[in-house]
Each structure stands twice: as C-alpha cells, then as structure tokens.
C-alpha cells in the first residue's frame, strides 16, 4: 500500500479545508518558502512545525498520519476516510 508524503497530506488537507497557502502560512506562522518546500516534498517539516500545521488545519497529528494512508493513489481502489473532508473532524 502506497502512502502520501507528509507534504502531499498537508496540501490535501489544506485544500479539503478550503484554505489557501497564504491562510496556512499565516495560521501556522510559516514562511512562504517553508510551505513550498514542505508541500513540494523537497523538505520534511520539523515536529514543532508539523504540530503548528496540524493546529492551523484543525486536525491532530494522528489525523494527518491517517490521511497519509487513507487517500487513494491514482488508479487505486482504496477508499478514503470520508470524515477527513470535514473541517475540524478528528478520528479516534
């Protein structure tokens, strides 16, 4: 089973929460380049940055990791967790 990178998960959750990059940058206190490098997969965020991103998205770290494993890859039949589409939804 393939999984998303943390950057792909951040981008996917940001988009599902109808947030722009600017929204996330402001809410998580990131620089534009930080978010670019994270979402493009060029760098992984530190743990404190990951927590700040989760907080800004209104999800837990568990939600972020679950999302990484729950979103189907192109051509995959794996179902996604439907509650992840709701802003502020948590799992567990």
N, C-alpha and C positions, 0 to 999 in steps of 0.2 A: 504494500500500500504506500503510495507516494504521499508526501505531505507538502504543504505550502512552506515557504521560507517565512521567517518572522516578518520580514518586510512585506511580503505578499499578504500576510494575515493583517498587518497593520493597515495597509492600503484597502483591503477588502472590508474590514470593519469600519474604517473611516467612511468609505463610500456607502456602506449599508446604513450608517448613522447620518447620512446626508451632510457630511462635513467636508469643507474644502481643506486643502493643505494649509491654507492660512488659518483656518479655525483651529486645526490641531496644533499648529506651531504656537499659536497664542495660548491655548488652553494648557498645553504641556510644557510651555516655556522652552521651546526648541528653536534652533536657528533653521533657516530655510535649507541650508546645506545639510544639516543633520538629518532632517526628514527626507531629503532627496536621497542621501546615501543609504538610509535605512530602507525606504520603500523600493529602491532600485536593487537592493541586495548587495550593494558594494561594501556595506559595513553592518555589523550586528550592534544593536543598542546595548549599553551597559544595563545592569539590573536596575539601578535607580531611574534611568531613562525609560526603561520598559514599564516600570511602575507608574511613572508620570504619564506615559502614553495611555496605559490602561485606565488610569483615573480620568484623564481627559475624554476618553471614549465612553466612560461609564461602565466599564467591564472589569472583571477580575483577571488576574494573571491566568487562572485556571480557564476562564472563558477564552482568552487569547490562544492558549495552547490547544484547547479543544477545537477551536475554529481552524487551527492549522491542520488538524487531522480530519475535520468533518466536511470540508468543502471539496466537492468532486473535481478532479482534474478533467481537462478537456477529453471527452470520449469515455469517461469513467461512468459507471452506473452507481457509484457510491452516493447515497442520499446525504444531504446536508442537514444540519441541525436547524430546524425552522425557527426556533426561538432566538437564534443569533441575529436575525433580521430586525428584531425589535430593540430600539434604543433602550439601554439600561437593563436589558434582560440578562439574567445570570443563570448559570447551570450549577446544580449541586446544592 
